[in-house]
Every structure is written in structure tokens, then in C-alpha cells.
Amino acid sequence: MASFWSRAFLTRRIDRCYLIAAGARVPEKRRIHLELARHYRGILDGTAHQGSPGHIA
């Protein structure tokens, strides 16, 4: 599924997770959304080099 997500989509998801975490009053909700943001950032970092010259898939 991650292969269908664009960089813009992932960036919006990361921003949204950070906004929810910042406004969360419950520590568990804050932790979950920070973990989600880190997960999406990992996916974004993994796709950063795809399509660039010299990238071996």
C-alpha cells in the first residue's frame, strides 16, 4: 500500500499526526500519534531515493 502513497500525501499525514499529538491531553494518544508520525517519516525516507539516478531497486 505504501507504494501508492505520494510524497505530498505522506507529508500531510506526518503533519496531521504531529498536530494531533500536540493537542492531545491524554498521554497515550500523544504517544500513539508520535509513533505514527515516525512510521510515516520512515516510509517517506524510504521513498526519497526512488527514481533518483543511481538508485538500485
TORPAMAR-258968 format. One record per atom (N, C-alpha, C, O): atom name; y, z, x; residue number from 1; residue in one letter; chain. Coordinates in steps of 0.2 Angstrom, whole numbers, plus 5000, padded with zeros to 4 digits. Last residue first. Example, Ala and Ser with C-alpha at 12.3 -4.5 7.8 and 13.67 -1.06 7.14 Angstrom:
# residues 2
site name = N	north = 4989	up = 5035	east = 5064	resi = 2	resn = S	chain = A
site name = CA	north = 4995	up = 5036	east = 5068	resi = 2	resn = S	chain = A
site name = C	north = 5000	up = 5039	east = 5064	resi = 2	resn = S	chain = A
site name = O	north = 5006	up = 5040	east = 5067	resi = 2	resn = S	chain = A
site name = N	north = 4972	up = 5039	east = 5066	resi = 1	resn = A	chain = A
site name = CA	north = 4978	up = 5039	east = 5062	resi = 1	resn = A	chain = A
site name = C	north = 4984	up = 5039	east = 5066	resi = 1	resn = A	chain = A
site name = O	north = 4983	up = 5042	east = 5071	resi = 1	resn = A	chain = A
This chain:
# residues 57
site name = N	north = 4996	up = 4964	east = 5084	resi = 57	resn = A	chain = A
site name = CA	north = 4994	up = 4967	east = 5078	resi = 57	resn = A	chain = A
site name = C	north = 4987	up = 4970	east = 5079	resi = 57	resn = A	chain = A
site name = O	north = 4984	up = 4973	east = 5074	resi = 57	resn = A	chain = A
site name = N	north = 5009	up = 4965	east = 5096	resi = 56	resn = I	chain = A
site name = CA	north = 5002	up = 4963	east = 5095	resi = 56	resn = I	chain = A
site name = C	north = 4999	up = 4967	east = 5089	resi = 56	resn = I	chain = A
site name = O	north = 4999	up = 4973	east = 5090	resi = 56	resn = I	chain = A
site name = N	north = 5024	up = 4958	east = 5099	resi = 55	resn = H	chain = A
site name = CA	north = 5020	up = 4963	east = 5095	resi = 55	resn = H	chain = A
site name = C	north = 5013	up = 4961	east = 5094	resi = 55	resn = H	chain = A
site name = O	north = 5012	up = 4955	east = 5092	resi = 55	resn = H	chain = A
site name = N	north = 5032	up = 4949	east = 5105	resi = 54	resn = G	chain = A
site name = CA	north = 5028	up = 4953	east = 5109	resi = 54	resn = G	chain = A
site name = C	north = 5024	up = 4958	east = 5106	resi = 54	resn = G	chain = A
site name = O	north = 5020	up = 4961	east = 5109	resi = 54	resn = G	chain = A
site name = N	north = 5046	up = 4950	east = 5094	resi = 53	resn = P	chain = A
site name = CA	north = 5042	up = 4946	east = 5099	resi = 53	resn = P	chain = A
site name = C	north = 5038	up = 4951	east = 5103	resi = 53	resn = P	chain = A
site name = O	north = 5040	up = 4956	east = 5105	resi = 53	resn = P	chain = A
site name = N	north = 5042	up = 4959	east = 5078	resi = 52	resn = S	chain = A
site name = CA	north = 5046	up = 4958	east = 5084	resi = 52	resn = S	chain = A
site name = C	north = 5042	up = 4954	east = 5089	resi = 52	resn = S	chain = A
site name = O	north = 5036	up = 4954	east = 5090	resi = 52	resn = S	chain = A
site name = N	north = 5033	up = 4961	east = 5068	resi = 51	resn = G	chain = A
site name = CA	north = 5037	up = 4955	east = 5068	resi = 51	resn = G	chain = A
site name = C	north = 5042	up = 4954	east = 5074	resi = 51	resn = G	chain = A
site name = O	north = 5045	up = 4949	east = 5074	resi = 51	resn = G	chain = A
site name = N	north = 5034	up = 4978	east = 5070	resi = 50	resn = Q	chain = A
site name = CA	north = 5030	up = 4972	east = 5067	resi = 50	resn = Q	chain = A
site name = C	north = 5035	up = 4967	east = 5066	resi = 50	resn = Q	chain = A
site name = O	north = 5041	up = 4968	east = 5064	resi = 50	resn = Q	chain = A
site name = N	north = 5041	up = 4989	east = 5074	resi = 49	resn = H	chain = A
site name = CA	north = 5039	up = 4984	east = 5079	resi = 49	resn = H	chain = A
site name = C	north = 5036	up = 4978	east = 5076	resi = 49	resn = H	chain = A
site name = O	north = 5034	up = 4973	east = 5080	resi = 49	resn = H	chain = A
site name = N	north = 5042	up = 4997	east = 5062	resi = 48	resn = A	chain = A
site name = CA	north = 5048	up = 4995	east = 5066	resi = 48	resn = A	chain = A
site name = C	north = 5047	up = 4989	east = 5071	resi = 48	resn = A	chain = A
site name = O	north = 5051	up = 4985	east = 5072	resi = 48	resn = A	chain = A
site name = N	north = 5031	up = 5002	east = 5056	resi = 47	resn = T	chain = A
site name = CA	north = 5033	up = 4996	east = 5055	resi = 47	resn = T	chain = A
site name = C	north = 5039	up = 4993	east = 5058	resi = 47	resn = T	chain = A
site name = O	north = 5040	up = 4987	east = 5058	resi = 47	resn = T	chain = A
site name = N	north = 5031	up = 5015	east = 5061	resi = 46	resn = G	chain = A
site name = CA	north = 5025	up = 5011	east = 5062	resi = 46	resn = G	chain = A
site name = C	north = 5027	up = 5004	east = 5061	resi = 46	resn = G	chain = A
site name = O	north = 5024	up = 4999	east = 5064	resi = 46	resn = G	chain = A
site name = N	north = 5043	up = 5020	east = 5056	resi = 45	resn = D	chain = A
site name = CA	north = 5042	up = 5020	east = 5063	resi = 45	resn = D	chain = A
site name = C	north = 5036	up = 5015	east = 5065	resi = 45	resn = D	chain = A
site name = O	north = 5037	up = 5011	east = 5070	resi = 45	resn = D	chain = A
site name = N	north = 5039	up = 5021	east = 5042	resi = 44	resn = L	chain = A
site name = CA	north = 5044	up = 5017	east = 5044	resi = 44	resn = L	chain = A
site name = C	north = 5044	up = 5015	east = 5052	resi = 44	resn = L	chain = A
site name = O	north = 5045	up = 5010	east = 5054	resi = 44	resn = L	chain = A
site name = N	north = 5029	up = 5031	east = 5043	resi = 43	resn = I	chain = A
site name = CA	north = 5027	up = 5024	east = 5041	resi = 43	resn = I	chain = A
site name = C	north = 5033	up = 5019	east = 5043	resi = 43	resn = I	chain = A
site name = O	north = 5031	up = 5013	east = 5046	resi = 43	resn = I	chain = A
site name = N	north = 5037	up = 5041	east = 5047	resi = 42	resn = G	chain = A
site name = CA	north = 5031	up = 5039	east = 5052	resi = 42	resn = G	chain = A
site name = C	north = 5029	up = 5032	east = 5050	resi = 42	resn = G	chain = A
site name = O	north = 5028	up = 5028	east = 5054	resi = 42	resn = G	chain = A
site name = N	north = 5045	up = 5043	east = 5036	resi = 41	resn = R	chain = A
site name = CA	north = 5048	up = 5041	east = 5043	resi = 41	resn = R	chain = A
site name = C	north = 5042	up = 5038	east = 5047	resi = 41	resn = R	chain = A
site name = O	north = 5044	up = 5034	east = 5051	resi = 41	resn = R	chain = A
site name = N	north = 5035	up = 5047	east = 5027	resi = 40	resn = Y	chain = A
site name = CA	north = 5038	up = 5040	east = 5026	resi = 40	resn = Y	chain = A
site name = C	north = 5042	up = 5038	east = 5032	resi = 40	resn = Y	chain = A
site name = O	north = 5042	up = 5032	east = 5034	resi = 40	resn = Y	chain = A
site name = N	north = 5033	up = 5060	east = 5033	resi = 39	resn = H	chain = A
site name = CA	north = 5027	up = 5055	east = 5032	resi = 39	resn = H	chain = A
site name = C	north = 5030	up = 5048	east = 5031	resi = 39	resn = H	chain = A
site name = O	north = 5028	up = 5043	east = 5034	resi = 39	resn = H	chain = A
site name = N	north = 5045	up = 5066	east = 5032	resi = 38	resn = R	chain = A
site name = CA	north = 5042	up = 5065	east = 5039	resi = 38	resn = R	chain = A
site name = C	north = 5037	up = 5059	east = 5038	resi = 38	resn = R	chain = A
site name = O	north = 5036	up = 5055	east = 5043	resi = 38	resn = R	chain = A
site name = N	north = 5046	up = 5067	east = 5018	resi = 37	resn = A	chain = A
site name = CA	north = 5051	up = 5063	east = 5022	resi = 37	resn = A	chain = A
site name = C	north = 5048	up = 5061	east = 5029	resi = 37	resn = A	chain = A
site name = O	north = 5049	up = 5055	east = 5031	resi = 37	resn = A	chain = A
site name = N	north = 5035	up = 5075	east = 5015	resi = 36	resn = L	chain = A
site name = CA	north = 5035	up = 5068	east = 5013	resi = 36	resn = L	chain = A
site name = C	north = 5040	up = 5064	east = 5017	resi = 36	resn = L	chain = A
site name = O	north = 5039	up = 5058	east = 5018	resi = 36	resn = L	chain = A
site name = N	north = 5040	up = 5087	east = 5021	resi = 35	resn = E	chain = A
site name = CA	north = 5034	up = 5084	east = 5024	resi = 35	resn = E	chain = A
site name = C	north = 5034	up = 5076	east = 5021	resi = 35	resn = E	chain = A
site name = O	north = 5032	up = 5072	east = 5025	resi = 35	resn = E	chain = A
site name = N	north = 5051	up = 5089	east = 5013	resi = 34	resn = L	chain = A
site name = CA	north = 5052	up = 5088	east = 5020	resi = 34	resn = L	chain = A
site name = C	north = 5046	up = 5085	east = 5023	resi = 34	resn = L	chain = A
site name = O	north = 5047	up = 5080	east = 5027	resi = 34	resn = L	chain = A
site name = N	north = 5045	up = 5092	east = 5001	resi = 33	resn = H	chain = A
site name = CA	north = 5049	up = 5086	east = 5002	resi = 33	resn = H	chain = A
site name = C	north = 5051	up = 5084	east = 5009	resi = 33	resn = H	chain = A
site name = O	north = 5052	up = 5078	east = 5011	resi = 33	resn = H	chain = A
site name = N	north = 5038	up = 5104	east = 5004	resi = 32	resn = I	chain = A
site name = CA	north = 5034	up = 5098	east = 5002	resi = 32	resn = I	chain = A
site name = C	north = 5038	up = 5091	east = 5003	resi = 32	resn = I	chain = A
site name = O	north = 5036	up = 5086	east = 5006	resi = 32	resn = I	chain = A
site name = N	north = 5048	up = 5112	east = 5007	resi = 31	resn = R	chain = A
site name = CA	north = 5043	up = 5111	east = 5012	resi = 31	resn = R	chain = A
site name = C	north = 5040	up = 5104	east = 5010	resi = 31	resn = R	chain = A
site name = O	north = 5039	up = 5100	east = 5015	resi = 31	resn = R	chain = A
site name = N	north = 5055	up = 5113	east = 4994	resi = 30	resn = R	chain = A
site name = CA	north = 5058	up = 5111	east = 5000	resi = 30	resn = R	chain = A
site name = C	north = 5053	up = 5108	east = 5006	resi = 30	resn = R	chain = A
site name = O	north = 5054	up = 5103	east = 5009	resi = 30	resn = R	chain = A
site name = N	north = 5044	up = 5119	east = 4987	resi = 29	resn = K	chain = A
site name = CA	north = 5047	up = 5112	east = 4985	resi = 29	resn = K	chain = A
site name = C	north = 5051	up = 5109	east = 4991	resi = 29	resn = K	chain = A
site name = O	north = 5050	up = 5103	east = 4992	resi = 29	resn = K	chain = A
site name = N	north = 5044	up = 5131	east = 4993	resi = 28	resn = E	chain = A
site name = CA	north = 5038	up = 5127	east = 4993	resi = 28	resn = E	chain = A
site name = C	north = 5040	up = 5120	east = 4992	resi = 28	resn = E	chain = A
site name = O	north = 5037	up = 5115	east = 4995	resi = 28	resn = E	chain = A
site name = N	north = 5056	up = 5137	east = 4991	resi = 27	resn = P	chain = A
site name = CA	north = 5054	up = 5135	east = 4997	resi = 27	resn = P	chain = A
site name = C	north = 5048	up = 5131	east = 4998	resi = 27	resn = P	chain = A
site name = O	north = 5048	up = 5126	east = 5002	resi = 27	resn = P	chain = A
site name = N	north = 5067	up = 5132	east = 4978	resi = 26	resn = V	chain = A
site name = CA	north = 5060	up = 5135	east = 4979	resi = 26	resn = V	chain = A
site name = C	north = 5058	up = 5133	east = 4986	resi = 26	resn = V	chain = A
site name = O	north = 5058	up = 5127	east = 4987	resi = 26	resn = V	chain = A
site name = N	north = 5078	up = 5125	east = 4977	resi = 25	resn = R	chain = A
site name = CA	north = 5079	up = 5133	east = 4978	resi = 25	resn = R	chain = A
site name = C	north = 5072	up = 5136	east = 4979	resi = 25	resn = R	chain = A
site name = O	north = 5072	up = 5141	east = 4982	resi = 25	resn = R	chain = A
site name = N	north = 5083	up = 5110	east = 4984	resi = 24	resn = A	chain = A
site name = CA	north = 5078	up = 5114	east = 4981	resi = 24	resn = A	chain = A
site name = C	north = 5079	up = 5122	east = 4982	resi = 24	resn = A	chain = A
site name = O	north = 5081	up = 5124	east = 4988	resi = 24	resn = A	chain = A
site name = N	north = 5092	up = 5102	east = 4990	resi = 23	resn = G	chain = A
site name = CA	north = 5094	up = 5105	east = 4984	resi = 23	resn = G	chain = A
site name = C	north = 5089	up = 5110	east = 4981	resi = 23	resn = G	chain = A
site name = O	north = 5090	up = 5113	east = 4976	resi = 23	resn = G	chain = A
site name = N	north = 5086	up = 5097	east = 5001	resi = 22	resn = A	chain = A
site name = CA	north = 5092	up = 5101	east = 5002	resi = 22	resn = A	chain = A
site name = C	north = 5094	up = 5105	east = 4996	resi = 22	resn = A	chain = A
site name = O	north = 5097	up = 5110	east = 4997	resi = 22	resn = A	chain = A
site name = N	north = 5075	up = 5090	east = 4995	resi = 21	resn = A	chain = A
site name = CA	north = 5074	up = 5096	east = 4999	resi = 21	resn = A	chain = A
site name = C	north = 5080	up = 5100	east = 5000	resi = 21	resn = A	chain = A
site name = O	north = 5080	up = 5106	east = 5000	resi = 21	resn = A	chain = A
site name = N	north = 5082	up = 5080	east = 4989	resi = 20	resn = I	chain = A
site name = CA	north = 5078	up = 5084	east = 4985	resi = 20	resn = I	chain = A
site name = C	north = 5077	up = 5091	east = 4989	resi = 20	resn = I	chain = A
site name = O	north = 5078	up = 5096	east = 4986	resi = 20	resn = I	chain = A
site name = N	north = 5087	up = 5073	east = 5001	resi = 19	resn = L	chain = A
site name = CA	north = 5092	up = 5076	east = 4996	resi = 19	resn = L	chain = A
site name = C	north = 5088	up = 5081	east = 4991	resi = 19	resn = L	chain = A
site name = O	north = 5091	up = 5086	east = 4990	resi = 19	resn = L	chain = A
site name = N	north = 5075	up = 5070	east = 5007	resi = 18	resn = Y	chain = A
site name = CA	north = 5079	up = 5074	east = 5011	resi = 18	resn = Y	chain = A
site name = C	north = 5084	up = 5077	east = 5006	resi = 18	resn = Y	chain = A
site name = O	north = 5086	up = 5083	east = 5006	resi = 18	resn = Y	chain = A
site name = N	north = 5070	up = 5061	east = 4998	resi = 17	resn = C	chain = A
site name = CA	north = 5066	up = 5067	east = 4999	resi = 17	resn = C	chain = A
site name = C	north = 5071	up = 5072	east = 5003	resi = 17	resn = C	chain = A
site name = O	north = 5070	up = 5078	east = 5001	resi = 17	resn = C	chain = A
site name = N	north = 5080	up = 5051	east = 4998	resi = 16	resn = R	chain = A
site name = CA	north = 5079	up = 5054	east = 4992	resi = 16	resn = R	chain = A
site name = C	north = 5075	up = 5061	east = 4994	resi = 16	resn = R	chain = A
site name = O	north = 5077	up = 5066	east = 4991	resi = 16	resn = R	chain = A
site name = N	north = 5078	up = 5046	east = 5012	resi = 15	resn = D	chain = A
site name = CA	north = 5085	up = 5049	east = 5010	resi = 15	resn = D	chain = A
site name = C	north = 5084	up = 5053	east = 5003	resi = 15	resn = D	chain = A
site name = O	north = 5086	up = 5059	east = 5003	resi = 15	resn = D	chain = A
site name = N	north = 5065	up = 5041	east = 5010	resi = 14	resn = I	chain = A
site name = CA	north = 5067	up = 5046	east = 5015	resi = 14	resn = I	chain = A
site name = C	north = 5073	up = 5050	east = 5013	resi = 14	resn = I	chain = A
site name = O	north = 5073	up = 5056	east = 5013	resi = 14	resn = I	chain = A
site name = N	north = 5068	up = 5031	east = 5001	resi = 13	resn = R	chain = A
site name = CA	north = 5063	up = 5036	east = 4999	resi = 13	resn = R	chain = A
site name = C	north = 5064	up = 5042	east = 5004	resi = 13	resn = R	chain = A
site name = O	north = 5064	up = 5048	east = 5002	resi = 13	resn = R	chain = A
site name = N	north = 5076	up = 5022	east = 5008	resi = 12	resn = R	chain = A
site name = CA	north = 5079	up = 5025	east = 5001	resi = 12	resn = R	chain = A
site name = C	north = 5074	up = 5031	east = 5000	resi = 12	resn = R	chain = A
site name = O	north = 5077	up = 5037	east = 4998	resi = 12	resn = R	chain = A
site name = N	north = 5068	up = 5018	east = 5018	resi = 11	resn = T	chain = A
site name = CA	north = 5074	up = 5022	east = 5020	resi = 11	resn = T	chain = A
site name = C	north = 5077	up = 5025	east = 5013	resi = 11	resn = T	chain = A
site name = O	north = 5079	up = 5031	east = 5014	resi = 11	resn = T	chain = A
site name = N	north = 5058	up = 5011	east = 5011	resi = 10	resn = L	chain = A
site name = CA	north = 5056	up = 5017	east = 5014	resi = 10	resn = L	chain = A
site name = C	north = 5062	up = 5021	east = 5016	resi = 10	resn = L	chain = A
site name = O	north = 5062	up = 5027	east = 5016	resi = 10	resn = L	chain = A
site name = N	north = 5066	up = 5000	east = 5006	resi = 9	resn = F	chain = A
site name = CA	north = 5063	up = 5005	east = 5001	resi = 9	resn = F	chain = A
site name = C	north = 5061	up = 5011	east = 5005	resi = 9	resn = F	chain = A
site name = O	north = 5062	up = 5017	east = 5002	resi = 9	resn = F	chain = A
site name = N	north = 5070	up = 4994	east = 5018	resi = 8	resn = A	chain = A
site name = CA	north = 5075	up = 4997	east = 5013	resi = 8	resn = A	chain = A
site name = C	north = 5072	up = 5002	east = 5009	resi = 8	resn = A	chain = A
site name = O	north = 5075	up = 5007	east = 5007	resi = 8	resn = A	chain = A
site name = N	north = 5058	up = 4990	east = 5023	resi = 7	resn = R	chain = A
site name = CA	north = 5061	up = 4995	east = 5027	resi = 7	resn = R	chain = A
site name = C	north = 5067	up = 4998	east = 5022	resi = 7	resn = R	chain = A
site name = O	north = 5068	up = 5004	east = 5023	resi = 7	resn = R	chain = A
site name = N	north = 5046	up = 4988	east = 5009	resi = 6	resn = S	chain = A
site name = CA	north = 5051	up = 4986	east = 5014	resi = 6	resn = S	chain = A
site name = C	north = 5054	up = 4991	east = 5018	resi = 6	resn = S	chain = A
site name = O	north = 5054	up = 4997	east = 5016	resi = 6	resn = S	chain = A
site name = N	north = 5029	up = 4989	east = 5007	resi = 5	resn = W	chain = A
site name = CA	north = 5035	up = 4993	east = 5006	resi = 5	resn = W	chain = A
site name = C	north = 5040	up = 4990	east = 5011	resi = 5	resn = W	chain = A
site name = O	north = 5038	up = 4989	east = 5017	resi = 5	resn = W	chain = A
site name = N	north = 5016	up = 4984	east = 5009	resi = 4	resn = F	chain = A
site name = CA	north = 5020	up = 4981	east = 5004	resi = 4	resn = F	chain = A
site name = C	north = 5027	up = 4984	east = 5004	resi = 4	resn = F	chain = A
site name = O	north = 5032	up = 4981	east = 5000	resi = 4	resn = F	chain = A
site name = N	north = 5010	up = 4992	east = 5017	resi = 3	resn = S	chain = A
site name = CA	north = 5011	up = 4986	east = 5020	resi = 3	resn = S	chain = A
site name = C	north = 5016	up = 4982	east = 5015	resi = 3	resn = S	chain = A
site name = O	north = 5019	up = 4977	east = 5017	resi = 3	resn = S	chain = A
site name = N	north = 5006	up = 5003	east = 5010	resi = 2	resn = A	chain = A
site name = CA	north = 5012	up = 5004	east = 5014	resi = 2	resn = A	chain = A
site name = C	north = 5014	up = 4997	east = 5017	resi = 2	resn = A	chain = A
site name = O	north = 5020	up = 4996	east = 5018	resi = 2	resn = A	chain = A
site name = N	north = 4994	up = 5000	east = 5004	resi = 1	resn = M	chain = A
site name = CA	north = 5000	up = 5000	east = 5000	resi = 1	resn = M	chain = A
site name = C	north = 5006	up = 5000	east = 5004	resi = 1	resn = M	chain = A
site name = O	north = 5011	up = 4997	east = 5003	resi = 1	resn = M	chain = A
